[in-house]
Amino acid sequence: MEINGFLHPAVAFIALAMALPFFRGEHWKWLLLVPPVIAIVVVFTATMGEFGVIPYLGNTLILGRVDKLSLVFANVFAIQSLIGMIYALHMKDKAHHASAALYVAGSFGCVFAGDYLTLFIFWELMAVASTFLVWLHRTKTSSAAGYRYFLFHMLGGLFLLGGLLLRYHEIGTFAFLPVDPSSVQYYDWLILIGFCVNAAVVPLHAWLPDAYPEATIPGAVFMCAFTTKTAVYVLARGFSGVYILAVAGTFMAVYGVLYASMENNARRILSYHIVSQVGYMVAGIGIGTALCLNGAIAHAYAHILYKGLLFMSVGTILYAVGTADLDKLGGLVGKLPWLVILYMVGAVSISGMPFFNGFISKTMTITGAAESHNTLIAIGLEIAAVGTFLSVGIKLPYFAFFHKPAKTGLKLNPIPKNMYVAMAISAILCFAQGVYPQMLYSLLPFPVEYTPYTPWHLLQSAMLLAFTGAGFWIMRKIIVPHHGRNLDFDKLYRLIGRTGLGFVCRPIAWADSVWTTVYRVVGLKGLMDFAAGSSWFDRKGIDTVVDGTAYTVRDIGRTGAKMQTGRLQDYLGLTVFIALCIFGLVWYLG
């Protein structure tokens, strides 16, 4: 559907999801690539302006607000949707592909939404569709994780809905406009909390490392790209310069790498690193300078590419070996050499190594924090960078690929070629943006006055990576992964849940116990007495009348039968007897 000269990318993905159930055979899989190609063409040829403006109940809904901020996110969403669909081409599950298509459609809808009402509709579409990407893994664990994931996002959606309705009540518009950092209203805080749930801001983040590792293998690739980055977009659009985000983002960056360093499951390690890397973006948005905003947006773009590559690589390990636990892996470098190379491209990108896209985006945010005199925030982000290289750049590949295998003779499932093609595209883009930063910088909403390749930035990166590498080598026998799971803030959630359950269940259990006692002592005895009385009345009353009548009729019938002898003299004698009785009765009464 074209709306005033702008073909909304979400339409193609929704159409794909609706059409998939009607296709048969195998050739329909190639249709998965059509909506992403359409989206890429639309994004690269779009003109600035507002499209799809719809009057609604005295308000204005805007389906297509196209500007530099929305286009940069739409650009990487379109590219990543194509990569994700290629990666998933081998899957036969139409429900998965339909859920992924609706999920991407919701992301595009949020990016181009010009009002809160439109944003909310697509926001909830994302939540529902992504939940199915977890459930469709079809395991007991994924079912539970998907349910908790859904509850979290419904909670965030309720905060968003409450905030936008209260905002409408106060100012009379649903327009999605930036908030003045010096005068944030109570309804703005509600909206901000709703956004922070999707951004996985600590302590609202536990849904992410809980659900992403349980999603389908391609599903996790989609999920790592869209939910949190859509949240980064709306934060950049509406809450730039709200300083509490700078503090929260720095805490996220350090907290995420801390827990990632302790994890054993590779997909949980990467999930915690989403929390950490999004922390850089949230911190940059909170500081709110042009350099920090450019850095946050550039890092979101780069993160989608290299994090997608990392999740595809680990997903390929899971597909081939059947596990992503580091204590069960090892020795794969000789068996999967191309996978090792592709994974390491993503690993050095997220670690901020020169000539890869993480370097040109991460350093921009840190430099922006330092230049705006937020020294503690800059230091915190640098510390997080050390932990990133330690866990994703060294620990994970060392124990998965190079360490002595826990079990010998691992049997590997054949890896579909489409998975390698998708990973190769991501790896090429990560490297291309690293060596030619203008490829990314030209898309940013503000003019870029930043040069990543300075002697100081190169020296700083080299020292950080070398220091981290040396530290890991010294401690490599100490930090061996062990089987287990860190509950993180789940401990708090479970405590709150059990406490709430106790407050609800104990009064109900007490009332149920009292009622059971009353019923047993009073109610049940009364029912038994009533039943006994009913039984006596049935025997003595109803049965006596009914049975007595029946017996009388039976006796009369038997007497009558005996009187019918068939002899004429008997009938004449009976007639004379009856006549005499009648005469005597009349004589007596007269």
N, C-alpha and C positions, 0 to 999 in steps of 0.2 A: 504494500500500500504506500503510495507516494503522498506526502502531505506538503502541499505548497512548494514543490520542487525539491523536497528532502525525503529520501527513502530511508526510513528509520531502520537501522540494522536489526533491531529486535524482531521486526516483522518476519524476516526470513527464517530466523531460528524458531519462532513460534509456529510458522507454517511447516517447517520440517518436523517438529514434535507432533503436530496434529496428523501429518501424513504418514508417518512411519508405520503405524499399525496396519495400514492397508497394503503395504508392499510384501511381496513374496519372493522367494529365491534368495540369491546372494548379491545380485548386482545393485541392490538398493544402497549398499554401503558407500558407494562412491558419491551418493547424494549428500552424505555428511559433509563433504568439502564445499558444497555450493554456498550455504549461508556464510561461512567465513570468508570466502572469496568475494561475495557480494559486499560484506561488511568492509573488507579492505578497500575495495573500489570506492565505496561510499565515503569512507573516512578520508581517503587521500584526495578525493575530488570535492569535498564538502566546502560550501561557502559559509561565511559567518552570518549569523542572524538567528531569529526565532521562527520556528516552523511548527505547524500543528497546534496553533493557538485555538483553543476551544472554550467558548463561553459556557459556564456551568453554574446554575443557581446563583447568579450574580457575581461569580468569580471567574477567573481566567486560568485555565489549565494550559500548560505549555509542554508539549511532548518532545519538542526538539529545540533546546537552547544550545546553539553551536558557537563556541568561542574557543580560544586557545587552551584554556584549562580543560574543557570537556574533550577537545580533540586529542590532546596528548594521551589521556587515559583510554579513549576510544581506539586510538591507534594501536596501543599495545594489547588491548583486549581483542581486537580483530586478529592481530598476528598470533597471539597465544591461543585463540580459539581454533585457528587453522592447525597449529602445532598439536593441540590437544586432540582434535578430531583425527589427524593422521595417526597419532599414537594409539588411538582406540579403534582403528579400522579393523583389527582382527576380531573384535568382540562381536558376538552374534545377538547379544541381549538388547532388543529394541527399547526396552524400558529404560535401560541405562542411557542410551543415546538420546532418547526423548527428554529425560531428566537433565542431562548435560546441556541440551539445546535450550530448554526453558531457563536453566540457571544462567547461561550466557545472555539470553534475552533479557532477564531481569537486571543483569549488570549494565547492559547497554541502556536499558530504560532509566536506571538511576543516574547514569552519567549525563544523559541528555535531558533529564527532567528539569523544568524551570520553576516548579512549584512543589510544595511539600506533599500535596495530595497525590500527585502523580508519582513522586518519589516513594511514598509509602506503599503504593500498590506494587510497584516493581521490587521494592525492598522485601516485601512479604513473598513475592514470587520466588525471589532468590532463596529465601529461607526454606520454603517448602521443597523446591526442586533439589537443593543441595542435600536436604535430609534424605531423600531417596538415593542419592549417590552413596550414602553410608549404609542404608538398609539393604540395598541391592547386593551388598557383599554376601548377604544371606548366611550369616553366622549368628550364634547367640550373643557374642560380644558386640558385634556390629549393630544388632537390634537394640541392645541396651544403650550403646554409645549414641546411636542415632536419635533415640528418644530423649536423652539428656541434651543433645545438641539442639533438637527442636524446641525443647522447653526454654533453653537459654535464649534462643533467637525470638521466640514468642515474647519472652520477658522484655528483650530489647525493643521489639516492635511495639509493645504496650507503652513503654516509656516514650518512644517516638510519637505514637498516636496521641497520647495524653498531652505531650508538649505542643504538638502542632494544633490541636483543638483549643487548648488554653491560649495559645498565641493568637489564633484566629478570633477568639472571644475578646481579646484585649485590643488588637490592632486591626481586625477586620480583613485580613488577607492571608492567603496561603503562599504568597510569593516566597521563593527560596532565595533569600538575600543574605549577605554577610552580616554577622553580629558585631556590634561595636564592643571591643574588648573591655572598654571602661564602663560599660553599662549593661552587663549580662543580666537578663531578667530570669525569674524563676522558671518560666516555661522554656527558656533557652537551655537552662541546666538539664531539664528533662530530656530535651532533644539531644543534648550533648551526651547524656548517659546512654541513650539508645544507640547513638553512633559509636560510642566507646565499646559497647558490647561486641559489635561486629569488628571493631579494630583490635579486639583481644587485649584491651588495656588491663593491666594487672590491677585489681584481682578479679576482673571479669573475663579472664582469658582461659579458664580451665577447660572450656568446651573444645578448644582447638587441639591441644595435644591428646585429648581424650577421643575425639571423633576422627581426625584426619588419618591416623594410622589404621583405623578400622574400615575406611572407605574402600571401594573397589580400587584396583591399581590405577586405571585411567581416571577414576573419579577423584582421587587425591590430587592428581595433576591439575584438574580443573579447579578444585577447591583452594589449592594453595595460591592460585592466581587472582581469584575474583572477589571473594567475600571481604577480606581485610583491605584490599586495595580500593574497592568501592567505598569502604569506610574512610580510607585516607582521602579519597576525592571529596567526599562530602565535608570532612573536617577542614580540608583546604578551602573549600568553597564557602563554608559558613562560619568557621571558628578560627580563622587565622589570627594570630597574635594573642590568643587567650593563654596566658603564661602557664597556667596549671598543666597544660598539655606538654610543655617543655619538660617540666619536672617528671610528669608521668611517663613520658617517652624515654627519658634517660633511665628511669627505674626499669622500664620494660626491657631496654637494651641489655642492661647488666643482668637482670633477673633471668631472662631467656637463655643467655649463654651459660649461666650458672647451672641451671637444670639440664640443659643440653649436654653439658660436660659429664653429668652423672648418669645419663641414660644408656641403656643397652640396645634398645630397639632403634634401628636406623631411621624409620619413619617418625618415631617420636622425637629423635634428635632434631630432624629437620623441622618438625612441627614447633618445637620450642624456639628454633631459630627464626621462624616466622614472627613469633612474639618479639624476639630481639630486634630483627631487622625492621619491622614496622615501628619499633620504638624510635629508630633514627628518624623516620618520617614524621611521627607524631611530635617529636622534639623540635624538628625543624618548623613544623606548622605552628607550634606554640610560641617559638621565638618570633616568627612572623616577618622577618626582614626578607627583602627580595632574594638575597643570596640563599638564605635558609629555605625559603619556599621553593626556589628552583632546585635546591639540593634534595628536598623531600620528594618532590615530584619526579626528579630524575632518578632518585633511588627507588621509587615505586616502579618506574618503568624497567629499570635494570633488574630489580628484584623479581619481577614476574618472569623474566627470561631465565635468569640463572636458578631461581628456586624451582621453576618448572623443570629445568634440566636436571636438577638434583633429585626431584621427586620421580622423574621418569627413570633416572638411573637406578635409584633404590628400588623402584617398582619393578624394573627389569630383573634385578637380583631376586626379588621376591617371586617373580614369575618363573625364573629359571631354577632356583634352588628350593623354593617353598617356604623360606623364612627370611626375615630381615633382622633377626637377633644377632648381634655381633659375636656373642659367645658361641654361636653355632656356625659361624662363617670362617673364612680364611682361605688363603691359597688360590683365590680366583684369578689372580693376575695372569697366569698362564692359560687359563681356560676361557676368559672373557677379556682379551686385551683391548679390544675396541671400546668396550664398556668402561674399562678403567680410564682410558684417555678422555672419553666424553664426560665421565663423572668429574675428573680432575679439572676440566675446563670450568664446570660449575663451581667446584670447590675453591679454585683460586679466584674466581669472580666474586663470590660472596666474601672472600677473605680480603678483598681490596688489593689484589696484586696488580702492579702496573701492566698495562696493555690489555686489561680486561675491564668490562663495563662497571663492575663494582668499585673500581678505583676512581673512576671519573665522577661517580655520584656520591659515594660515601665521604670522600675527602671534602667535597663541596659543603656538605652539611656540617661537618666538624669545623671547617674553616669559618663558615658563617657564624657558628656558635662562638668561636674564639674572637672573631672580629666584632661581635656585638657585646663583648665583655661578659659572656656567660662561660667563665673559665671552668667551673665545676661541671657544667653540662658537657663541655668539650672533653674534659678528662674522662668523665664517665663513658662517653661514646668511644673514646680510644681504648679504654679498658675492655669494653664489649668487643671491640675489634680483635683484641688478643684472644679472647675466649672463642670467637668465631673461627679463627684459623686453627686454634687448638682442637676443637671438637669436630668441625666439618672438614677442614682442610688437611688434618693430620690423623686424628684418632679414628674417625670412621673409615677412611680408605685403608689405613694401616691394618686394622683388625679385620676388615672385610676382604681385602685383596692381597695383602703382603704377609700378614701374620701366618704362622703355622696353623693349618686348619684343625679345627676341633675334631672333625671326623674325616677320615680318609675315604676316597672313593665316592665323593659326592656325585650323584647323577643329575645332570642338568637337562631341563626341558628346552627344546629348541626355541629360540627367540625369534618372533616374527620380524620380518624386514622393516615393516612400517614403524616399529618401535625405534629402530636404529635411525631411520630417516628423520623422524621427529626430533630425536636427540641431536642429530647432526645439524639440523636447521637452527636449533637453539644455541648450540655451541658456536656456530659461525657468527650468529648475531652478537653473542657475548664478546667475541674477539673483535669483530668489526667495529662495534661501538667503542671498545677500549682503545683501538689504534686510531680511530677517527671520531673523537668526541663530538664534533659538530653534527654528526648524524643524529645524536640525541639532543644536544643543546639547542638546535634549531627549532625543536618542537616545544620548548619550554615557554611558559606564559610571560616571563619577564626577560628583558635583554640580559644576556650572560656576560658578565665581566669577571671571568674566572679562568685561570689557566691551570689545569691539573698537573701538567708535566713540567714542574719546576724542580730545580735541584733539591730544595728542601723537602717537597712532597715525596720525591723518589727516595731520598735518604731516609725520611721518616718511615715510609712503608717498608723499606728494606730492613731497617733496624727492628721494627715491630715483628716482621715475619721471621727474621733470623732468631730473635730472642725467643719467640714462641716455639719455633722448631727445636732449638737447643734444649729448652725446658722439657718438651715432650720426650725427646730422646733419652734424657737423663731419667725421666720418671715412667718410661714406657712399661716397665715391669710392675709398677705400683698401680697404675690406673687401668689395669686389665678389666674389661667389662665383666660384669656378673649378672646372672639372671635375676630379674626382679623388676619392680615398677615403683617409681616415685609418685606418691599420691598428690604432692604439691598442695594446692589450695583445696583439693578434693577432701582433705582432712577436715578443713573448716566447714565445707559444704555438707559433709556427712554428719558432722557434729550438729550443725544447725538443723539438718533434716531429721536426725534422731530425736533431737530436743523437741522440734515441732511435732513430730509424730507422737512423742510421749505426751505432750500437752493435749493433743487431740484424742489419742487412743485411751489414755488412762481414765478421763471422765466418762468416755463412752463405755469402756469396759466396766467401770463401777456401776453406771446406770443399768447396763445389761445384766450385771450380777444381781442387783437389787430386784429388777423386774423378774428375773428367773426365779429368785427366792419367793417373791410375792405370788407369782403364778403357780409355783409348785405347792406352796402352803395354802393359799386362798383360792386361787383360780382353778387349779387342777382338782382340789377337793370338791369345790362347788360343782364343777362339771361332772365329776363322778357321781355325786348325790343326785344331780338332775337326771343323769343317765339312769340311775337305779329307780328313781321315781317314774320316769318314763316307761321303763321296762315293766314295773308293777301295774301301771295304768293300762299298758298294752295287754298284759295277761288278764287282769281282773275286769277291766272295763271293756275295752274294744273286743278282745277275744271272746268274753262271755256273751256279749250281745250278738256278735256276728256268728260265733259258733252255735249259740243257743237257737238262733233263728234257723240256722242251717239244719241243726238236729231236728227241730220241730217240723220243718218242711219235709225232711227225709222220712220221719215217722208217719206223717199224714199220707205221704206218698205210698209207704209200705202198706198202711191200713187200707187205703183206697184200692191198692192192687189186690189185697186179699179179698176185698168185698166183690170184686169183679170175677164171679164164679162161672158165669155163662149159663146158669140154669134159671128158667122163667119163674119157678116157684119161689126161689130165693129173692128175686127182685120184687115179686108181689108181696111177700111177707114183709120186706124192708119198707115197701111203700105204705102198707097198712100201719107198721110201727111208727113211721114218721108222721102219718096223718093223725094217729092217736096222740102222739106227743104234742102236735100242734093244737089239737082239740083240747087237750088237758091244759095247756098253757093259756089258751084263750078263755077257757072256763074259769081257771084260777084268777086270771087278771080281771075278768068281768065280774 
